[in-house]
Amino acid sequence: MSLITGTQWRNAVTVQPSPICPHRPSCPTPDARDREAARTVANHPEQGWSLLCNGIVVFEDTGELLPDGRVIAPHRPTTAA
């Protein structure tokens, strides 16, 4: 049995966004400030995550996993509006 490296694992599980979003208007890109406004394409509330059209995985604690492997820490509001 051969072991895979961390890079191989990330490449195997990374979801790449479609180069052409089928929605009109198009969903925001993963680098856009409003990236969380992309449409949900897979929802798994029992596991606490959803996949957006732009390839971002959002978690119920408001953390995010971007398509390039970067992690965005949870960013809940800290004060009441």
N, CA, C and O atoms as a DFTB+ gen file, in Angstrom:
324 C
 N C O
     1  1       0.849      -1.180       0.000
     2  2       0.000       0.000       0.000
     3  2       0.890       1.238       0.000
     4  3       1.812       1.344       0.809
     5  1       0.617       2.169      -0.903
     6  2       1.413       3.389      -0.945
     7  2       0.649       4.525      -0.272
     8  3      -0.580       4.587      -0.327
     9  1       1.389       5.405       0.353
    10  2       0.793       6.560       1.012
    11  2       0.756       7.722       0.045
    12  3       1.650       7.873      -0.788
    13  1      -0.280       8.549       0.152
    14  2      -0.332       9.729      -0.698
    15  2       0.099      10.927       0.129
    16  3      -0.089      10.961       1.345
    17  1       0.666      11.888      -0.533
    18  2       1.133      13.091       0.149
    19  2      -0.037      14.032       0.394
    20  3      -1.118      13.851      -0.167
    21  1       0.180      15.027       1.225
    22  2      -0.856      16.015       1.491
    23  2      -1.292      16.746       0.237
    24  3      -2.477      17.029       0.062
    25  1      -0.333      17.057      -0.647
    26  2      -0.667      17.739      -1.896
    27  2      -1.525      16.853      -2.780
    28  3      -2.494      17.327      -3.372
    29  1      -1.186      15.581      -2.879
    30  2      -1.994      14.669      -3.684
    31  2      -3.406      14.569      -3.125
    32  3      -4.368      14.525      -3.892
    33  1      -3.546      14.535      -1.815
    34  2      -4.862      14.454      -1.189
    35  2      -5.672      15.707      -1.490
    36  3      -6.840      15.620      -1.868
    37  1      -5.047      16.883      -1.321
    38  2      -5.753      18.132      -1.606
    39  2      -6.192      18.179      -3.060
    40  3      -7.315      18.588      -3.355
    41  1      -5.314      17.762      -3.980
    42  2      -5.671      17.771      -5.400
    43  2      -6.805      16.798      -5.691
    44  3      -7.636      17.063      -6.560
    45  1      -6.852      15.686      -4.985
    46  2      -7.885      14.677      -5.222
    47  2      -9.245      15.117      -4.711
    48  3     -10.265      14.740      -5.288
    49  1      -9.289      15.909      -3.637
    50  2     -10.572      16.264      -3.042
    51  2     -11.004      17.695      -3.330
    52  3     -12.119      18.078      -2.977
    53  1     -10.144      18.497      -3.967
    54  2     -10.501      19.872      -4.260
    55  2     -11.581      19.923      -5.333
    56  3     -11.459      19.298      -6.387
    57  1     -12.624      20.667      -5.053
    58  2     -13.701      20.845      -6.027
    59  2     -13.383      22.094      -6.831
    60  3     -13.248      23.182      -6.271
    61  1     -13.268      21.940      -8.119
    62  2     -12.993      23.077      -8.985
    63  2     -14.309      23.643      -9.491
    64  3     -15.162      22.892      -9.965
    65  1     -14.487      24.959      -9.398
    66  2     -15.725      25.538      -9.895
    67  2     -15.809      25.432     -11.408
    68  3     -14.794      25.403     -12.104
    69  1     -17.024      25.374     -11.896
    70  2     -17.237      25.342     -13.333
    71  2     -16.744      26.653     -13.926
    72  3     -16.995      27.713     -13.353
    73  1     -16.037      26.610     -15.076
    74  2     -15.560      27.855     -15.667
    75  2     -16.710      28.742     -16.140
    76  3     -16.543      29.951     -16.299
    77  1     -17.868      28.141     -16.363
    78  2     -19.024      28.915     -16.799
    79  2     -20.192      28.605     -15.871
    80  3     -20.703      27.486     -15.861
    81  1     -20.603      29.577     -15.108
    82  2     -21.731      29.403     -14.193
    83  2     -23.013      29.375     -15.019
    84  3     -23.222      30.252     -15.858
    85  1     -23.884      28.371     -14.793
    86  2     -25.117      28.293     -15.579
    87  2     -26.197      29.272     -15.119
    88  3     -27.221      29.416     -15.786
    89  1     -25.982      29.940     -13.999
    90  2     -27.006      30.836     -13.461
    91  2     -26.921      32.216     -14.104
    92  3     -25.857      32.670     -14.524
    93  1     -28.091      32.868     -14.163
    94  2     -28.157      34.236     -14.673
    95  2     -28.860      35.088     -13.653
    96  3     -30.004      34.780     -13.322
    97  1     -28.269      36.126     -13.134
    98  2     -26.885      36.522     -13.372
    99  2     -25.910      35.498     -12.796
   100  3     -26.265      34.710     -11.920
   101  1     -24.686      35.522     -13.297
   102  2     -23.674      34.563     -12.856
   103  2     -23.371      34.727     -11.375
   104  3     -23.448      35.826     -10.825
   105  1     -23.028      33.621     -10.746
   106  2     -22.656      33.637      -9.331
   107  2     -21.317      34.340      -9.154
   108  3     -20.487      34.323     -10.063
   109  1     -21.094      34.960      -7.991
   110  2     -19.808      35.613      -7.731
   111  2     -18.670      34.586      -7.732
   112  3     -18.869      33.424      -7.377
   113  1     -17.499      35.024      -8.127
   114  2     -16.327      34.159      -8.134
   115  2     -15.843      33.928      -6.701
   116  3     -16.239      34.662      -5.796
   117  1     -14.996      32.925      -6.483
   118  2     -14.495      32.666      -5.135
   119  2     -13.695      33.824      -4.549
   120  3     -13.565      33.922      -3.329
   121  1     -13.157      34.702      -5.394
   122  2     -12.362      35.833      -4.910
   123  2     -13.182      37.092      -4.691
   124  3     -12.659      38.083      -4.180
   125  1     -14.447      37.078      -5.064
   126  2     -15.296      38.263      -4.926
   127  2     -15.664      38.492      -3.460
   128  3     -15.714      37.553      -2.666
   129  1     -15.917      39.740      -3.120
   130  2     -16.302      40.063      -1.740
   131  2     -17.631      39.434      -1.365
   132  3     -17.849      39.098      -0.201
   133  1     -18.528      39.267      -2.341
   134  2     -19.850      38.695      -2.086
   135  2     -19.908      37.214      -2.463
   136  3     -20.966      36.720      -2.855
   137  1     -18.780      36.498      -2.349
   138  2     -18.679      35.091      -2.779
   139  2     -19.714      34.183      -2.130
   140  3     -20.105      33.177      -2.722
   141  1     -20.163      34.520      -0.926
   142  2     -21.148      33.689      -0.219
   143  2     -22.543      33.803      -0.827
   144  3     -23.444      33.057      -0.445
   145  1     -22.734      34.727      -1.769
   146  2     -24.038      34.906      -2.415
   147  2     -24.246      33.918      -3.564
   148  3     -25.320      33.901      -4.165
   149  1     -23.245      33.098      -3.881
   150  2     -23.392      32.099      -4.946
   151  2     -24.475      31.101      -4.542
   152  3     -24.729      30.887      -3.357
   153  1     -25.098      30.504      -5.530
   154  2     -26.177      29.539      -5.260
   155  2     -25.637      28.241      -4.674
   156  3     -24.531      27.803      -4.993
   157  1     -26.438      27.646      -3.820
   158  2     -26.093      26.359      -3.218
   159  2     -26.382      25.252      -4.223
   160  3     -27.475      25.181      -4.783
   161  1     -25.380      24.378      -4.451
   162  2     -25.577      23.266      -5.371
   163  2     -25.644      21.925      -4.639
   164  3     -26.129      20.940      -5.195
   165  1     -25.165      21.885      -3.411
   166  2     -25.274      20.678      -2.575
   167  2     -25.392      21.139      -1.135
   168  3     -24.590      21.944      -0.661
   169  1     -26.406      20.619      -0.439
   170  2     -26.667      21.042       0.932
   171  2     -26.666      19.819       1.835
   172  3     -27.394      18.857       1.587
   173  1     -25.853      19.855       2.880
   174  2     -25.776      18.744       3.829
   175  2     -25.886      19.282       5.257
   176  3     -24.897      19.294       5.991
   177  1     -27.090      19.730       5.659
   178  2     -27.239      20.314       6.997
   179  2     -26.946      19.317       8.109
   180  3     -26.528      19.711       9.197
   181  1     -27.161      18.016       7.847
   182  2     -26.875      17.015       8.871
   183  2     -25.380      16.920       9.153
   184  3     -24.975      16.452      10.217
   185  1     -24.553      17.368       8.190
   186  2     -23.109      17.370       8.366
   187  2     -22.563      18.775       8.590
   188  3     -21.386      18.943       8.909
   189  1     -23.413      19.780       8.426
   190  2     -23.022      21.152       8.716
   191  2     -22.288      21.881       7.607
   192  3     -21.532      22.810       7.890
   193  1     -22.485      21.490       6.346
   194  2     -21.819      22.189       5.259
   195  2     -22.673      22.200       4.001
   196  3     -23.594      21.400       3.836
   197  1     -22.328      23.151       3.107
   198  2     -22.977      23.275       1.809
   199  2     -21.923      23.631       0.772
   200  3     -20.930      24.286       1.086
   201  1     -22.142      23.197      -0.459
   202  2     -21.259      23.523      -1.580
   203  2     -21.947      24.572      -2.428
   204  3     -23.105      24.408      -2.812
   205  1     -21.233      25.653      -2.722
   206  2     -21.771      26.718      -3.549
   207  2     -21.338      26.534      -4.999
   208  3     -20.378      25.816      -5.278
   209  1     -22.037      27.176      -5.908
   210  2     -21.772      27.071      -7.339
   211  2     -20.336      27.457      -7.691
   212  3     -19.770      26.916      -8.641
   213  1     -19.753      28.368      -6.953
   214  2     -18.399      28.830      -7.244
   215  2     -17.316      27.934      -6.635
   216  3     -16.137      28.284      -6.673
   217  1     -17.703      26.790      -6.078
   218  2     -16.728      25.840      -5.554
   219  2     -16.379      26.011      -4.094
   220  3     -15.540      25.273      -3.577
   221  1     -16.987      26.947      -3.420
   222  2     -16.710      27.182      -2.008
   223  2     -17.560      26.248      -1.154
   224  3     -18.745      26.050      -1.423
   225  1     -16.943      25.679      -0.126
   226  2     -17.682      24.898       0.865
   227  2     -17.874      25.828       2.062
   228  3     -16.902      26.309       2.645
   229  1     -19.136      26.077       2.424
   230  2     -19.433      26.913       3.586
   231  2     -19.924      26.008       4.710
   232  3     -20.665      25.052       4.477
   233  1     -19.501      26.324       5.927
   234  2     -19.853      25.537       7.094
   235  2     -20.836      26.302       7.961
   236  3     -20.889      27.531       7.919
   237  1     -21.615      25.570       8.749
   238  2     -22.645      26.217       9.567
   239  2     -22.067      27.175      10.597
   240  3     -22.781      28.051      11.084
   241  1     -20.789      27.030      10.941
   242  2     -20.176      27.967      11.893
   243  2     -19.656      29.217      11.191
   244  3     -18.966      30.025      11.812
   245  1     -19.972      29.390       9.917
   246  2     -19.615      30.497       9.019
   247  2     -18.187      30.431       8.504
   248  3     -17.725      31.386       7.881
   249  1     -17.477      29.347       8.740
   250  2     -16.165      29.152       8.136
   251  2     -16.336      28.754       6.682
   252  3     -17.424      28.363       6.260
   253  1     -15.250      28.857       5.911
   254  2     -15.308      28.537       4.485
   255  2     -14.040      27.812       4.060
   256  3     -12.968      28.019       4.630
   257  1     -14.178      26.966       3.061
   258  2     -13.056      26.318       2.402
   259  2     -13.124      26.728       0.942
   260  3     -14.062      26.372       0.229
   261  1     -12.111      27.487       0.496
   262  2     -12.097      27.984      -0.871
   263  2     -11.573      26.915      -1.824
   264  3     -10.871      25.998      -1.398
   265  1     -11.907      27.022      -3.113
   266  2     -11.496      25.999      -4.077
   267  2      -9.988      25.793      -4.164
   268  3      -9.536      24.706      -4.522
   269  1      -9.199      26.825      -3.842
   270  2      -7.746      26.686      -3.921
   271  2      -7.143      26.112      -2.641
   272  3      -5.922      26.010      -2.520
   273  1      -8.005      25.734      -1.677
   274  2      -7.536      25.120      -0.434
   275  2      -7.384      26.079       0.732
   276  3      -7.127      25.645       1.855
   277  1      -7.537      27.386       0.487
   278  2      -7.447      28.342       1.597
   279  2      -8.642      28.185       2.528
   280  3      -9.739      27.822       2.103
   281  1      -8.408      28.462       3.792
   282  2      -9.451      28.359       4.809
   283  2      -9.789      29.757       5.297
   284  3      -8.898      30.549       5.604
   285  1     -11.082      30.057       5.369
   286  2     -11.556      31.315       5.949
   287  2     -12.154      30.942       7.306
   288  3     -13.088      30.144       7.389
   289  1     -11.605      31.526       8.354
   290  2     -12.066      31.234       9.708
   291  2     -13.517      31.692       9.884
   292  3     -13.972      32.595       9.181
   293  1     -14.238      31.077      10.814
   294  2     -15.611      31.523      11.096
   295  2     -15.625      33.024      11.373
   296  3     -14.741      33.559      12.041
   297  1     -16.644      33.683      10.846
   298  2     -16.713      35.143      10.963
   299  2     -18.125      35.592      11.338
   300  3     -18.763      36.378      10.637
   301  1     -18.577      35.067      12.456
   302  2     -19.883      35.471      12.971
   303  2     -19.804      36.906      13.497
   304  3     -18.755      37.345      13.971
   305  1     -20.916      37.624      13.410
   306  2     -20.932      38.967      14.016
   307  2     -20.680      38.878      15.516
   308  3     -21.177      37.968      16.181
   309  1     -19.922      39.804      16.037
   310  2     -19.613      39.773      17.466
   311  2     -20.449      40.755      18.266
   312  3     -20.405      40.748      19.496
   313  1     -21.220      41.611      17.576
   314  2     -22.089      42.558      18.282
   315  2     -23.490      42.488      17.702
   316  3     -23.677      42.154      16.532
   317  1     -24.461      42.804      18.526
   318  2     -25.860      42.810      18.064
   319  2     -26.084      44.057      17.230
   320  3     -25.518      45.115      17.507
   321  1     -26.911      43.923      16.213
   322  2     -27.207      45.076      15.332
   323  2     -28.207      45.988      15.983
   324  3     -28.583      47.007      15.404
